[in-house]
Amino acid sequence: MSVTHWVKMLPSARGTELESAKFYHRGNTGLQFPLRRPRRWRMSAELRSREKIPVILNPSARSARAGDRVQSIRALSPRVEIHATTGPGDAKKFARELALAGAPVVVAVGGDGTVNEVLNGIAQAGPQTGTALGILPAGTMNVFANDLGLPASRPDECWNLIETGRTRSIDLWLANDEYFAQLAGAGMDASVIAETTWARKKQFGPMSYVMSMLQVLRRGSPVLKVIAPGREPIEGKVLLVGNGVHYGGPFRLFPQASFTDGLLDVIVMKSHSLLNIARLSMFAATGKYSPKHREITYFQTHELDITCDESVPVQVDGELCGTTPVKFRQAPFPLKVVA
């Protein structure tokens, strides 16, 4: 169903402040006009419980199970209103239009990439809409949903949260002009994402990223220059940035991260050797980084600039979003999420 059709299905003014406003007749035309301009009307609890909830998803989703997924989502509630995408950018466009039309919540169905596209649409509509992001996890990786504490394997429980309307506000970040909420990176990790084809993900699942990483390790990567306020510039071949604790699934790479502290957690690795990757895994397992370690640096900052002599890919929330140079900074408003 189109966004325009969704707007037309918004509840009428019955039971709202608009209905209770005083009216006067104009002449003998039979028309009525409000005596005063009513304040922004409030929907009654009964009407709100019947309001349709827009759900954005890709019905093809490059998966043989996608058709079953659509039916299972429709079965969650009669309030489900499917907005099916047909190509790249549709999810962002739909989310922006729905937010501007006054949707209290817009739900993204998919993994971190789909969620990122929807949150970009909501953010582009502006904070004045008050629209919240809802999530029904259905991707290879659901890092953001897991970090929010959503029951990723229980879509019915996720939907119940959406219907209750319980929201929280979290820090929202920008990589140049792209919004993100969970993680970002430049250099090796973005190159791994570029190498990981859908066919490989479909066949091997999360292990597909490990396979791509081994390919990138064999090729090597250029050196990045990392600049943060109050710190000496750092050089490295791997840059990882976290707003949440987790990276790439179960890995707690950013143990000090918080969605509400106004800081990004940053990891810089001087080289992407297998030894350094093993060290990083050990640090993630223990939740402690050595401040004296010369190969791996962990710090927090409210702003970050990345440059490189070569064009290096950049990713946000697991999706490629351009190349260096890139500036990471906090958005001027938070993101409302259902969690």
N, C-alpha and C positions, 0 to 999 in steps of 0.2 A: 504493500500500500504506500502511496506517495506521502510525502511530508504534508502537502497541502490538504490531502484527505484526512490525515491525522488531526490537523488543526480544526477542520470542520466538525470533527467528532468530539471536541472539547465539550464538557457539560454545559447545559444552559444555566441561566442566572437564577433558576428556581432554588429557593432556600438560601440565597446569598444576600449580601448587602444591597445588591442592585435591585432585587425584587422588593425589598422593604423600603426603598427610597420613595419619597412623596412625589406624585406626578400632578401635572395640571393639563387641562385640555386646551388646545389651540383652536379657537373659533368653533365651527361645526364640522370640522374635517374628520373628527373621530380619532385624530392622532394624539398621542400622549407624549409628553416630554418631561424629563426629571426636573423637579423644582430646584434641586441643587445637584452638582456633579458628585456622584457617589465616590467614596474612597475605593481603592482597589479591592474588588470583592474577594471574599474568602469562600473557598469551597467547603461545604458541609462534609462531615466525616463520612456520611453515607455516600455522597456523590464521589468523594475522593476514592472510596473503596471500589468504585466501578470504573474509574478512569483507566483508559488504555495506557500501557507502558510500552514505549517504543524499544524494540530490540533489533540491533544491527548485526547482521552476519552475512557471510558469503555462502550462498546455498550450494555452490559447487565445491568450494574449499579444497579442490584438488584431491578429494577423498571419496572413495566408494561409499563411505558411511555417512556422507554429508546429508543425503536425503532423509535417512533415519534420524539424524540429529535435528533437522527442522521439525519433524513430527514430534519428537520427544520434547522439544522446547514449547511447541504449541500446547502440548498436553499438560504443561506445568500450571497453566492458569488461563481462564478466558480473557484475562487482561493483556495477554501477550499480543503485541502488534509487530509483526515481522517487517523489517525494512531490509530487503535483499540487495546486496551490492553486486555489481557486474564487472567492476574493474578497479584498478588502483586509484585511490583518492576518493572513491565513493563514500567510504565509511566516515572520512573526515567531513566531507560535504554534507552528508545526511545529519551527522551529529551537530554540526554548526547550525543548520537550518532548524532542527528540532529544538535546540537550546534557544535560539532567537524566537521561536514560536511559543516558548513558554513551558516546554516539557520539564517537569520537576526532576526527572531522572532519565538518562539515556543509557541503555544497557549494551555492552559489547560482548559478543560471543566469540571466543577464540583464544589465542595465546597472547603473549606480551606484545607482539607486533600489531595485532588488531586492536588491542586495548589502547596502545599508544596512538593509533590513528584516530580513534574515537575521542580520546582525551584531548588531542590537538584540536579537533573540531569544537569541542565544548569550550576549551580555553580561548580559541579565536573568537568565539561569540562574546566573550567578556564576562567578568565576574558579576555584572548586574543581573544576569539571567538567573543566577542561583541554582543552575542545573547541576545535579550530582551525577557522577559516573558510577554505574552499576556494572558488575562483572559476572559472567557465567563462563568460568574457565573451560577451554576446550582446545588447548594447543599442545605442541610438543613440550614446551616449557611454560609454566605458569608461575614464574618467579614473583611477580608483583602480587598476584592473588594470594600466594602462599605467605608472603611477608605481611600482608594485611590480616592474615589469620582466617581467610575464607576457607570453607570446606571444599576444596577444589574437586574432590571426587564425588561430591553430593550436590548436583545442580538444583535439586529440590530445596535443599537447605539454603543455598545461595539465593534462590528466588524468594524464599520466605523473608530473608533479610531485606531484599529489595522492596517487597510489599510493605514491610513495616516502616520503611522510610528512615531508618536509623542511619545517620551519616556522621562522618568526621572530616575534619580539614587537615590536609597534609601539605608539606612544602612542595611547590612545583618549580621546576628548573627549566632553563633554556640552554640549548647548544646552538649558538648563533640565533636562528629564528625558529628552531624546532623545540617544542615542549617535550619534557620527559619527566617521569615520576620515580623510576626504580633504579636504573643504572645507565652507564654510558661507557664508551671506551674509544681508544684510537690506537692505530698500529696493528699489532698482532691479532687482538680479539676481533676487531672489525674485519680484518682480512679473513679470519676463520669463518665469520658469518657470510662473507661474500663467496667463499669456497663451498659452503654447505648448500647443496641443491635440494629442492623439494623431494626429488626421487630418492636421494640418499637418506633424508630425514624419514621418509615413508618406510624405507626398508630397514634402517638401523636405529631409528628413534634418537634418543639423546647421545648414543655412541657416535652418531654421524659427526657431531662437533669435535670429538676426539680425533676421528679420522682426518678431518679437515685441518685440525691443529698440527698434526704430524706433517702434512703437506706444506703448511706455512713455515714450520720450523726448518724444513729442508731448504727452503728458498732464502730465508733471512728477511730482515726488515730494516728500513732506514731509522736513523736516530731522531727522536722527538725532543723538543725543548719545552719544558714544563715550567710555567711562571705563575707563582701565587703570591699575593700580597704578604709582605713581611718575611719572605723566605728567599734564600738564594736560588737562582734558577737550577733546575735539575735536568739531566739528560738521561734518556732511557729509550728502550725499544718497545716497551709495553706500558700503556696507561689504562688503568681501570678506575672508574668513578662510581660511587654508590650513594644513593639516597636511602636505600633500604639495606638490610643486613646481608641478604643473600645475593649470590651471583651464579648464574648457570645452573639453577636447580637447588640442590641441597648444600651447596658450598657457602659457609659463613665467612666470606672474604672480608666483610666490613663489620667487625664485632662492635665497634663504637657507634655505628650509624643509627640515626633516628629520623623518622619522617617529620619531626616537628622541631628540630634544633637549629634550622637555618644554616646548616653546614653540609658540605659534600665530603665524603670520605674518599681519599685518593690513595692509590697504590701505583708506584712507579718502579718498574724493573729495568735495570741497566741492560740486561740481555735476556733473551727468551730461550736460554739453554734448558735442557731437561733437568739439570741440577737446580736451577732457580725455580722451575715449575714445581719440583719436588719440595723445595723449601717453602714455597707459597702454600702448597697443600698442607704442610706441617703447621704453618702459622694459622691457617684457617681452621685446622682441627683443634688446636689449642686455644684459639681466640686471642693470641698474644703475638705482637710484632716486636722484634728487638729494635730499639731506637739506634743501636750501634751498627746494625747490619748495613753493609755498604752496597749490596746488590739490590736490596728491596727496601723501599722507603714508603712508610705509611704516615699520612697526616690528614688533617681536616682544614677546610678553607671555605670561605663564602664566595670565592671567585677564582677562576682558573683560565689561563691562556695557554694554548698549545700551538706551536709552530714547527715546521719541518722544511728542510731544503727541497724535499720531494712532496708530491701530492700523496697523502696517506689517508686511507678511508677512516670515517668516523661512524660510530653507531650509537643509537639511543634506544633503550628498551628492546635491544635485540634486532633493530632494524637499521639498515644503512641510511645515513642522512647527509651525505656529502663527504667532503675531504677537508684536511687542514688548509689554512689555519682555522681554529675554532675557539670560541670563547664560551665558557660555562659560567652562568650567573643565575641567581634566583629570580623567578618571575615576580612581578609586583603584586601578585595575589595568590592565595592558596588554591588547591584543588579539593573540591568536595567529593568524597567517595562514600559508597555504601559499604560499611564494614562494621 
